[in-house]
Amino acid sequence: MTAEPARAFPAFTPRTSRGARGRTWWGRAWTDALEDAALSGEPLRKGRAYADTGRVGPITVSPGRIAASVHDADGSQCETVVRIERLTDAQWARFLGQVAARSGYLAALLDRDMPQDLVTAAEDTDVRLLPGMGDLDPDCDCPDWELPCRHAAALCYQAAWLLDADPFVLLLLRGRDERAFLDGLRECDPGPRAPGSPAHAPEAGVAAREAYRPADPLPADPPPVSDAVSPMRITPPPGIPAGTLESLVAEAARRARELLDESARRTERSENPMSTADGPS
């Protein structure tokens, strides 16, 4: 039986300036889900104080579950777990399809950012990554009756800090670690295929050996063109002297050269008026 993926995080040190509710929009969405479902504000206040003062021990994150020991002021210790529903295989397939549809989504995730439009696109396919009210299920062995208790609240607030630093923590809670996510993405088909096309059509490309093959040698340069126009050496038709025909050909070639040169000068003047050779009047 294959062991489920899990990540262990060391305990946060006491830090009153951290801000318990999360720094990122997805971290705050996590704590919003906690606070919206709370039956009382007092456990939340105590939970934030516990989180800020380092009363939560090392945190273990695994699919559908986040757990830690939380310490009270009297030195007692409570074992606290917060559960969240995993995505089904069908939901993962739809989510991976959304990620594969835009290369920027994967780049953002690998940069430890969660694009808000990706979350919205996933919700449009009935895949909810971030929890809503009632989606977080706290459990603690303390005698408190509140839901959540201060220990579970403290754990949830520190979980938001983990999500701030790495949105793959959220994906792990939803069922897959980073490696499984990337493996699934490689196998993902981002769009519909044409009827009759193979399930995994090979991508067209060029073999590296062929791409880097030395090019064929270039042909030799043509002989330089002389400024003088050589008349054509042809046999004149009956009735026209040879010298006359050659003079006509040479004159036509000279005139053509003048027209081409004049056209080039007009083009240059139109593209760069300041370069005109005409001086001030």
C-alpha positions in Angstrom: 0.0 0.0 0.0 1.4 3.3 -1.0 1.8 5.9 1.7 0.0 9.1 1.3 2.1 12.2 0.7 2.7 14.5 3.6 4.7 17.6 4.5 6.0 18.6 7.9 6.6 22.2 8.8 8.6 23.4 11.9 6.8 25.4 14.5 6.5 29.2 13.9 8.4 31.3 16.3 6.5 34.0 18.3 5.9 37.0 16.2 3.3 39.7 17.0 3.7 41.5 13.7 2.9 38.6 11.5 -0.9 39.3 11.0 -2.8 36.2 11.7 -5.4 36.4 9.0 -3.0 35.9 6.1 -1.2 38.2 3.7 -2.3 36.8 0.3 -5.8 36.8 -1.1 -6.0 33.0 -0.9 -4.6 33.0 2.7 -7.3 35.4 3.7 -9.9 33.4 1.9 -8.9 30.4 4.1 -9.3 32.4 7.3 -12.6 33.9 6.1 -14.0 30.4 5.8 -12.9 29.7 9.4 -14.3 33.0 10.8 -17.6 32.9 8.8 -18.5 29.5 10.4 -17.4 30.4 13.9 -20.2 30.3 16.6 -18.3 32.8 18.8 -15.7 35.5 18.3 -13.8 34.7 21.5 -12.2 31.5 20.4 -11.0 33.2 17.3 -9.4 36.0 19.3 -7.6 33.5 21.5 -6.7 31.5 18.5 -5.0 34.5 16.8 -3.1 35.2 20.0 -2.0 31.5 20.2 -0.8 31.6 16.6 1.1 34.9 17.1 2.8 33.8 20.3 4.0 30.4 19.0 1.7 28.1 20.9 1.3 25.8 17.9 3.8 23.0 17.5 5.2 21.5 14.2 2.4 21.2 11.6 1.8 18.1 9.4 -0.1 18.6 6.2 -1.5 15.6 4.3 -4.4 15.0 1.9 -7.6 16.2 3.6 -5.9 16.9 6.9 -3.7 19.4 8.8 -2.6 18.5 12.3 -0.5 19.9 15.2 -0.2 20.0 19.0 -1.3 23.2 20.5 -0.1 24.3 24.0 -2.1 26.2 26.6 -0.6 28.7 29.1 -0.6 26.1 31.8 1.6 23.8 29.8 -1.1 21.4 28.8 -1.1 20.1 25.3 -4.0 19.4 22.9 -3.9 17.3 19.7 -5.7 19.3 17.1 -6.8 18.3 13.5 -8.6 20.3 10.8 -10.1 18.4 7.9 -11.1 19.4 4.5 -12.7 17.4 1.7 -10.4 16.1 -1.0 -11.1 16.6 -4.7 -12.3 13.6 -6.6 -10.3 12.2 -9.6 -12.9 13.8 -12.0 -12.5 17.2 -10.3 -8.7 16.9 -10.5 -9.0 16.2 -14.2 -11.1 19.3 -14.7 -8.8 21.4 -12.6 -5.7 20.2 -14.5 -7.4 21.0 -17.8 -7.9 24.6 -16.6 -4.2 24.8 -15.6 -3.1 23.3 -18.9 -5.2 25.7 -20.9 -2.9 28.6 -20.1 0.9 28.3 -19.6 0.8 31.4 -17.3 -1.1 29.4 -14.7 1.6 26.8 -14.2 4.3 29.5 -14.2 2.4 31.4 -11.4 2.0 28.3 -9.3 5.6 27.4 -9.6 6.4 30.9 -8.6 4.3 30.3 -5.4 1.4 32.4 -6.6 -2.3 31.4 -6.9 -3.9 33.2 -9.9 -7.4 34.4 -8.9 -8.8 33.8 -12.3 -7.6 30.2 -12.2 -9.6 29.6 -9.0 -12.6 31.3 -10.7 -12.2 29.1 -13.8 -12.0 26.0 -11.6 -15.2 27.0 -9.8 -16.9 27.3 -13.2 -16.2 23.6 -13.7 -17.5 22.7 -10.2 -14.0 22.5 -8.6 -13.7 24.6 -5.5 -10.1 24.9 -4.3 -10.5 27.3 -1.5 -12.9 26.4 1.4 -16.1 28.2 2.0 -18.1 28.5 5.2 -18.5 25.1 6.8 -15.8 23.4 4.7 -13.2 23.3 7.5 -13.9 20.6 10.0 -12.0 21.1 13.2 -11.4 18.4 15.8 -9.6 18.8 19.1 -9.3 16.7 22.3 -9.7 19.7 24.5 -12.9 20.0 26.7 -14.0 23.3 25.0 -17.4 23.3 23.4 -16.8 26.1 20.9 -16.6 25.3 17.2 -13.8 26.0 16.4 -12.1 25.9 19.8 -9.1 28.2 20.3 -6.7 25.4 19.5 -8.2 24.7 16.1 -8.5 28.4 15.4 -4.8 28.8 16.1 -3.9 25.9 13.8 -6.1 27.4 11.0 -4.5 30.8 11.3 -1.0 29.3 11.0 -2.2 27.2 8.1 -3.0 30.4 6.3 0.6 31.4 6.8 1.7 28.2 5.1 -0.7 28.8 2.2 0.7 32.4 1.9 4.2 31.0 1.3 3.2 28.1 -0.9 -0.2 27.5 -2.6 0.8 23.8 -3.2 0.0 23.3 0.5 -3.6 23.9 -0.5 -3.3 21.4 -3.4 -1.9 18.9 -1.0 -4.8 19.4 1.4 -7.1 18.8 -1.6 -5.4 15.5 -2.3 -2.2 15.8 -4.4 1.3 17.0 -3.7 3.4 19.0 -6.1 4.9 16.0 -7.8 1.6 14.3 -8.4 0.1 17.5 -9.6 2.9 18.0 -12.2 2.7 14.3 -13.3 -1.0 14.7 -13.8 -0.5 17.9 -15.8 2.0 16.2 -18.2 -0.7 13.6 -19.0 -3.5 16.2 -19.2 -5.3 16.9 -22.5 -6.1 20.6 -22.4 -8.7 20.6 -25.1 -11.1 18.5 -27.2 -9.6 16.4 -30.0 -10.9 16.1 -33.6 -13.1 13.0 -34.2 -10.9 10.0 -35.0 -7.7 11.5 -33.7 -5.5 9.4 -31.4 -5.8 9.9 -27.7 -2.2 11.0 -27.4 -1.1 12.2 -30.9 2.7 12.7 -31.2 3.7 16.3 -31.4 5.2 17.4 -34.7 8.8 18.4 -34.5 12.4 18.1 -35.9 15.0 15.7 -34.6 17.8 17.4 -32.8 20.4 15.8 -35.0 18.7 17.2 -38.1 18.1 20.6 -36.6 21.7 21.1 -35.7 23.1 19.5 -38.9 25.7 21.8 -40.6 24.1 23.7 -43.4 25.1 23.0 -47.0 27.9 25.2 -48.3 26.7 28.4 -50.0 27.3 28.7 -53.7 30.1 30.9 -54.9 29.5 34.6 -55.0 28.5 35.9 -58.5 31.1 38.1 -60.3 30.9 41.8 -59.4 28.7 43.9 -61.6 30.6 46.6 -63.5 29.3 50.2 -63.5 29.6 50.2 -67.2 26.7 48.5 -69.0 27.8 46.0 -71.6 25.7 45.9 -74.6 23.9 42.6 -75.5 25.7 40.5 -78.0 22.9 39.3 -80.2 22.5 38.7 -83.9 20.4 41.7 -85.2 17.2 40.9 -87.2 17.3 41.5 -90.9 17.4 45.1 -92.0 18.8 46.6 -88.7 22.6 47.3 -88.6 24.4 45.6 -85.7 25.8 48.8 -84.3 22.4 50.5 -84.2 20.9 47.6 -82.2 23.7 47.6 -79.7 23.4 51.3 -79.2 19.7 51.0 -78.5 20.2 48.3 -75.9 23.0 50.2 -74.1 20.8 53.4 -74.0 17.9 51.4 -72.6 20.1 49.9 -69.9 21.5 53.3 -69.0 18.0 54.8 -68.7 16.8 51.9 -66.6 19.7 52.4 -64.2 18.9 56.1 -63.9 15.2 55.4 -63.2 16.1 52.9 -60.5 18.6 55.3 -58.8 16.0 58.1 -58.9 13.4 55.8 -57.3 15.8 54.8 -54.5 16.5 58.5 -53.8 12.8 59.3 -53.6 12.2 56.4 -51.2 15.1 57.5 -49.0 13.8 61.1 -48.8 10.3 60.0 -47.9 11.5 57.7 -45.1 14.0 60.2 -43.7 13.2 63.8 -44.7 16.0 65.2 -42.6 18.6 63.4 -44.7 17.7 65.2 -47.9 20.7 66.6 -49.8 18.8 69.8 -50.6 20.3 72.7 -48.5 18.4 75.7 -47.2 17.0 78.0 -49.8 
